[in-house]
Amino acid sequence: MALPEVDVSLTIPAHNEAENIGRVLQDVMGVLAEGGRTYEIVLVDDASHDDTVGAARTAMGEAARNLTVVTHTHQRGYAVTVCDGLRASRGKVLAFMDGDGQFDPRDLGRLIAALDHADMVAGIRKRRADPWYRSFVSGVYNRVVRIAFGIREQDFDCGLKTFTREVWNGVTPIRARSAVFNPEMFFKAHRLGFRVIQMQVEHLPRLAGRRSGGRLIPVARAVRDVIRLRISLAMSWRPEGARRERV
């Protein structure tokens, strides 16, 4: 029997985040429950070697009834991990946020509230709390994306986004298997007539664990994937019908 729908589903991708996930979940639960909302947290454990899932259950305590766990036996990478969580979600509103503690849960609340006048709300990091080279490669990548897809958003790979179930149903299936899934969502949402906005969010220093991504080889592959995906969408994807503008 299918589980009942909830108001908000938050996907959290995690790989070896046992040191961070408890704090993240304790901070985010109150935000998700604001105004009496029903919620679920979909934790996607991307083949962690530590006890990320156990730390999550302990941190949530009795509220762990709102936790759904998706487990990868082999590491699948960020894009697949996020999309697996979104596919497993049952909320009217969907969101995803990194599990490393670098986002302020209060910003998640602001993005959810902004869905009152938008269909998709994405974060823009005010200032990246990362080494300079990560900011550099991200800047190059974002420029390539804007040119290839003809979209004007910034900071495509910001790991804090919210959107309606209608948006998710419209943009799926997601073709990209790399970080390019973010531009794919923006591109399709625009073509389908959804209202997409961005809001500035804080980006906090990582307090524990090791960061992943931002290395030269994965970024170079992502730029390659931008071109491949753009060609694929041009050749074989058409929006099935534009959404009406909001009144």
Secondary structure, 3 states (H helix, E strand, C coil): CCCCCEEEEEEEEECCCHHHHHHHHHHHHHHHCHHHCCEEEEEEEECCCCCHHHHHHHHHHHHHHHEEEEEECCCCCHHHHHHHHHHHCCEEEEEEECCCCCCCHHHHHHHHHHHHCCCEEEEEECCCCCCHHHHHHHHHHHHHHHHHHCCCCCCCCCCEEEEEHHHHHHHCCCCCCCCCHHHHHHHHHHHCCCCEEEEEECCCCCCCCCCCCCCHHHHHHHHHHHHHHHHHHHHHCCCCCCCCCCC
